[in-house]
Amino acid sequence: MEQGLLWEVSIAEFIFVTMFLGGGTAWMTGRAVAQTWRTSFQLAWYMVLLGFAVRFIHFALFGGTLLSPYYFVVDFVVILIFAFLGMRYTRAAQIAQQYSFAFVRSGPFGWRQKGN
């Protein structure tokens, strides 16, 4: 077992479980929260729940520690970043479409007022 600052078992396992599976699920959850105009606090709560699921996958498939506060926080922060990026990406599209009279999209994660 090669423990690192971010991974408990191996970097490949961290990338697959936390970033690919957890991050992909977090991105989709962020999009769903944005599409239903819910708050960032709800998204953060959903990521706490998803963090427990990610820790369980680490434990069940790769022999990681189930109740590791440190690696839970690492997984939580990583999936939270993916979730908020997914939410912001979708929210930027929503604002530009819903309020097209006042805003235009400015890059993948932002919007700006028309005429500025």
C-alpha positions in Angstrom: 0.0 0.0 0.0 1.5 3.3 -1.0 -0.2 6.1 0.9 0.1 9.6 -0.4 -1.2 13.0 0.6 -4.3 12.6 -1.6 -4.6 8.8 -2.0 -4.7 6.0 0.5 -4.2 2.9 -1.7 -2.8 4.1 -5.0 -3.0 7.1 -7.3 -4.8 5.0 -10.0 -7.5 4.1 -7.5 -7.8 7.7 -6.4 -8.2 8.9 -10.0 -10.7 6.2 -10.8 -12.9 6.3 -7.7 -12.6 9.9 -6.5 -12.1 11.8 -9.6 -13.8 9.7 -12.3 -16.7 8.1 -10.5 -17.1 10.6 -7.6 -16.3 13.6 -9.7 -18.5 12.6 -12.6 -21.4 12.0 -10.2 -20.7 15.3 -8.4 -20.7 17.2 -11.8 -24.0 15.7 -12.7 -25.4 16.5 -9.3 -24.2 20.1 -9.6 -26.0 20.3 -12.9 -29.2 18.9 -11.5 -29.1 21.3 -8.5 -28.6 24.2 -10.9 -31.3 23.1 -13.3 -33.8 23.1 -10.4 -32.6 26.5 -9.1 -31.6 25.1 -5.7 -29.0 26.5 -3.4 -25.3 25.9 -2.9 -26.0 24.6 0.6 -28.2 21.8 -0.8 -25.4 20.9 -3.2 -22.9 20.8 -0.3 -25.2 18.5 1.7 -25.5 16.2 -1.3 -21.7 16.1 -1.6 -21.4 15.0 2.1 -23.7 12.1 1.3 -21.7 11.3 -1.9 -18.5 11.6 0.1 -19.7 8.7 2.3 -20.5 6.7 -0.9 -17.0 7.4 -2.3 -15.3 6.3 0.9 -17.4 3.1 0.9 -16.2 2.3 -2.7 -12.6 2.9 -1.6 -13.2 0.5 1.3 -15.2 -2.2 -0.5 -13.3 -2.4 -3.8 -9.7 -1.4 -2.9 -9.3 -2.1 0.8 -9.2 1.5 1.9 -10.2 2.7 5.4 -13.9 3.2 5.7 -14.0 5.6 8.5 -10.9 7.8 7.8 -11.7 11.4 8.6 -8.6 12.7 6.7 -9.3 10.8 3.4 -13.1 11.6 3.7 -12.2 15.3 3.8 -9.8 14.8 0.8 -12.5 13.0 -1.2 -15.2 15.6 -0.1 -13.1 18.6 -1.2 -12.4 17.0 -4.6 -16.0 16.1 -5.3 -17.2 19.4 -4.0 -15.0 21.2 -6.6 -16.4 19.1 -9.4 -20.0 19.7 -8.1 -19.6 23.5 -7.9 -18.0 23.6 -11.4 -20.9 21.6 -12.8 -23.4 23.9 -11.0 -21.6 27.0 -12.2 -21.3 25.7 -15.8 -25.1 25.0 -15.9 -26.0 28.2 -14.1 -24.0 30.3 -16.6 -26.0 28.8 -19.5 -29.3 29.3 -17.6 -28.7 32.9 -16.8 -27.6 33.7 -20.4 -30.7 31.8 -21.8 -33.3 32.8 -19.2 -32.3 36.5 -19.0 -31.0 36.9 -22.6 -32.3 40.5 -22.6 -29.8 41.5 -19.9 -26.9 38.9 -19.9 -24.6 37.0 -22.3 -22.5 34.1 -21.5 -18.8 35.0 -20.8 -16.8 31.8 -20.9 -17.8 28.4 -19.7 -18.5 29.4 -16.1 -19.6 33.0 -16.3 -21.9 35.6 -17.6 -21.8 39.4 -18.0 -24.3 42.2 -18.6 -25.0 43.1 -22.2 -23.2 46.2 -23.4 -20.2 45.8 -21.0 
